[in-house]
């Protein structure tokens, strides 16, 4: 049992170290370009949405922090509010296909549909290419990109870093705040926060 616990802890440490070792996208700088296949098999590129606001959300249904925001419908409400304003919302799954949390594209699509998610597309980042380019470390990890292609927010979805859904009602939703400000043509007042959640289960072979 101790060997299993040690192996699990080591794997988590290595995956975090791998994500940290690569350069992170920087707020105020151009957002890294990318292309990926979504859960329906369609290729989606950031360049497809030039001139629009884009939100990136790292998702892993096996993570209790992700379930906090989906089971409470907080993530869906944030998605719907953004999309209603013309914002593109891209959910990204960077889970290693060899990890127990991995879901095949069809299964992930079904999960998103079951939870009535309003993401524009859900992208499969199985090799962790997009996640590493952005320095995404947790699920969820959120990013907001403005119409010029500049990263204007990076960090947590809200100000209460717990897995308890009861904390949502008293939390500041950083994504909603960042979108409201940038959509109004204002600078984002809180442009970076510390993301919280489960360590992304990156592929070690990427």
C-alpha positions as CSV (number, residue, x, y, z in Angstrom):
1,X,0.0,0.0,0.0
2,X,2.8,2.4,0.9
3,X,4.4,1.7,-2.5
4,X,1.1,2.6,-4.3
5,X,0.8,5.8,-2.3
6,X,4.4,6.7,-3.0
7,X,4.0,5.9,-6.7
8,X,0.9,8.1,-6.9
9,X,2.6,11.0,-5.1
10,X,5.6,10.6,-7.3
11,X,3.5,10.7,-10.5
12,X,1.7,13.8,-9.3
13,X,4.9,15.5,-8.5
14,X,6.5,14.6,-11.8
15,X,3.5,15.8,-13.8
16,X,3.5,19.1,-11.9
17,X,7.2,19.5,-12.4
18,X,6.8,18.8,-16.1
19,X,4.1,21.5,-16.4
20,X,6.2,24.0,-14.4
21,X,9.3,23.3,-16.4
22,X,7.8,24.7,-19.6
23,X,7.3,28.4,-20.3
24,X,3.9,29.7,-19.3
25,X,1.8,32.1,-21.4
26,X,2.2,35.6,-20.0
27,X,-0.6,38.0,-19.3
28,X,-0.2,41.1,-21.5
29,X,1.5,39.1,-24.2
30,X,0.1,37.3,-27.3
31,X,-1.7,34.1,-26.5
32,X,0.1,31.0,-27.9
33,X,-1.4,29.8,-31.1
34,X,-2.8,26.3,-31.3
35,X,-4.8,23.8,-33.2
36,X,-6.5,20.7,-31.8
37,X,-9.2,18.2,-32.7
38,X,-12.4,18.5,-30.7
39,X,-14.6,15.7,-29.4
40,X,-16.5,15.6,-32.7
41,X,-13.3,15.1,-34.7
42,X,-13.2,18.7,-36.0
43,X,-9.9,20.6,-36.1
44,X,-10.2,23.9,-34.1
45,X,-7.6,26.6,-34.1
46,X,-7.3,29.7,-32.0
47,X,-6.8,31.6,-35.2
48,X,-10.4,30.7,-36.2
49,X,-11.6,33.2,-33.6
50,X,-9.5,36.2,-34.5
51,X,-11.2,39.4,-33.5
52,X,-13.3,37.7,-30.7
53,X,-12.9,37.2,-27.0
54,X,-11.9,33.6,-26.1
55,X,-12.0,31.8,-22.8
56,X,-9.9,28.6,-22.3
57,X,-11.0,26.2,-19.5
58,X,-9.0,23.2,-18.6
59,X,-11.3,20.3,-17.6
60,X,-11.0,16.8,-16.2
61,X,-14.3,15.2,-15.1
62,X,-12.4,13.0,-12.6
63,X,-11.3,16.0,-10.6
64,X,-13.4,17.0,-7.5
65,X,-12.7,20.7,-8.1
66,X,-14.1,20.4,-11.6
67,X,-17.1,18.5,-10.3
68,X,-17.6,21.3,-7.7
69,X,-18.2,23.8,-10.5
70,X,-20.1,21.5,-12.8
71,X,-22.4,19.7,-10.3
72,X,-23.4,23.1,-8.9
73,X,-23.9,24.4,-12.5
74,X,-21.5,27.3,-11.8
75,X,-19.2,26.5,-14.7
76,X,-22.2,26.2,-17.1
77,X,-23.6,29.5,-15.9
78,X,-20.3,31.2,-16.5
79,X,-20.1,29.6,-19.9
80,X,-23.6,30.5,-20.9
81,X,-23.1,34.1,-19.7
82,X,-20.0,34.4,-21.8
83,X,-21.3,32.8,-24.9
84,X,-24.4,35.0,-24.8
85,X,-22.1,38.0,-25.1
86,X,-20.4,36.6,-28.2
87,X,-17.4,35.1,-26.4
88,X,-15.9,31.8,-27.7
89,X,-15.5,29.2,-24.9
90,X,-13.0,26.4,-25.5
91,X,-12.8,23.6,-22.9
92,X,-9.5,21.7,-23.1
93,X,-8.7,18.3,-21.8
94,X,-5.0,17.6,-21.4
95,X,-5.3,14.3,-19.6
96,X,-2.8,11.6,-20.5
97,X,-4.6,8.7,-22.4
98,X,-2.8,6.3,-20.1
99,X,-4.2,7.9,-16.9
100,X,-7.3,6.5,-15.2
101,X,-9.0,9.9,-15.5
102,X,-8.8,9.9,-19.3
103,X,-12.1,9.9,-21.2
104,X,-12.3,9.1,-24.9
105,X,-13.7,12.0,-27.0
106,X,-17.2,10.5,-27.2
107,X,-17.3,9.9,-23.5
108,X,-16.2,13.4,-22.7
109,X,-18.7,14.8,-25.2
110,X,-21.4,12.8,-23.5
111,X,-20.3,14.1,-20.1
112,X,-20.4,17.7,-21.2
113,X,-23.8,17.2,-22.8
114,X,-25.2,15.5,-19.7
115,X,-24.0,18.5,-17.6
116,X,-25.5,20.9,-20.2
117,X,-22.2,22.6,-20.8
118,X,-22.2,25.6,-23.1
119,X,-18.6,25.4,-24.4
120,X,-18.2,26.3,-28.0
121,X,-16.0,23.2,-28.4
122,X,-14.2,20.7,-26.2
123,X,-10.6,20.1,-27.3
124,X,-8.6,16.9,-26.9
125,X,-5.0,17.8,-25.9
126,X,-3.8,14.3,-25.3
127,X,-0.1,15.1,-25.7
128,X,-0.5,18.2,-23.5
129,X,0.8,20.5,-26.2
130,X,-1.7,23.3,-25.6
131,X,-1.6,22.9,-21.8
132,X,2.2,23.1,-21.7
133,X,2.2,26.1,-24.0
134,X,-0.1,28.0,-21.6
135,X,1.5,26.6,-18.5
136,X,-1.8,25.1,-17.4
137,X,-1.3,23.3,-14.1
138,X,-4.7,22.5,-12.7
139,X,-8.3,21.6,-13.5
140,X,-9.9,24.0,-13.7
141,X,-7.3,26.6,-15.0
142,X,-8.8,29.6,-16.8
143,X,-7.5,32.0,-19.4
144,X,-9.2,34.9,-21.2
145,X,-7.9,36.2,-24.6
146,X,-9.0,39.5,-26.0
147,X,-9.9,40.2,-29.7
148,X,-6.3,41.3,-30.4
149,X,-5.1,37.9,-29.4
150,X,-3.6,39.2,-26.1
151,X,-3.9,37.1,-22.9
152,X,-5.7,39.4,-20.4
153,X,-6.5,36.9,-17.6
154,X,-4.9,33.7,-16.3
155,X,-5.7,31.8,-13.1
156,X,-8.6,30.5,-11.0
157,X,-12.2,30.6,-11.9
158,X,-13.0,32.2,-8.5
159,X,-11.6,33.4,-5.2
160,X,-12.5,30.4,-3.0
161,X,-9.8,27.6,-3.6
162,X,-11.9,24.7,-2.2
163,X,-13.8,21.7,-3.5
164,X,-16.9,22.8,-1.5
165,X,-19.8,23.9,-3.7
166,X,-21.2,25.9,-0.8
167,X,-18.3,28.4,-1.2
168,X,-19.3,29.4,-4.7
169,X,-22.0,31.8,-3.6
170,X,-19.6,34.0,-1.6
171,X,-16.7,33.8,-4.1
172,X,-15.7,36.4,-6.7
173,X,-15.9,34.9,-10.1
174,X,-12.7,36.1,-11.7
175,X,-13.6,35.0,-15.2
176,X,-16.9,36.9,-15.1
177,X,-15.1,39.9,-13.8
178,X,-12.3,39.8,-16.4
179,X,-14.8,39.4,-19.2
180,X,-17.0,42.2,-18.0
181,X,-14.0,44.6,-17.9
182,X,-12.4,43.5,-21.2
183,X,-15.8,43.5,-23.0
184,X,-16.3,47.1,-21.8
185,X,-12.9,48.0,-23.2
186,X,-11.3,48.4,-19.8
187,X,-8.1,46.8,-18.5
188,X,-8.6,43.7,-16.4
189,X,-8.2,44.8,-12.8
190,X,-7.2,41.3,-11.5
191,X,-5.3,39.9,-14.5
192,X,-3.6,37.0,-12.7
193,X,-4.6,34.7,-9.8
194,X,-3.3,31.4,-8.5
195,X,-5.2,28.6,-10.1
196,X,-6.5,25.8,-7.8
197,X,-7.7,22.3,-8.5
198,X,-6.2,18.9,-9.4
199,X,-2.8,18.7,-11.0
200,X,-3.2,18.1,-14.8
201,X,-2.3,14.5,-15.6
202,X,0.1,15.3,-18.4
203,X,1.6,12.5,-20.6
204,X,5.2,11.9,-19.6
205,X,6.1,11.0,-23.2
206,X,5.1,14.4,-24.7
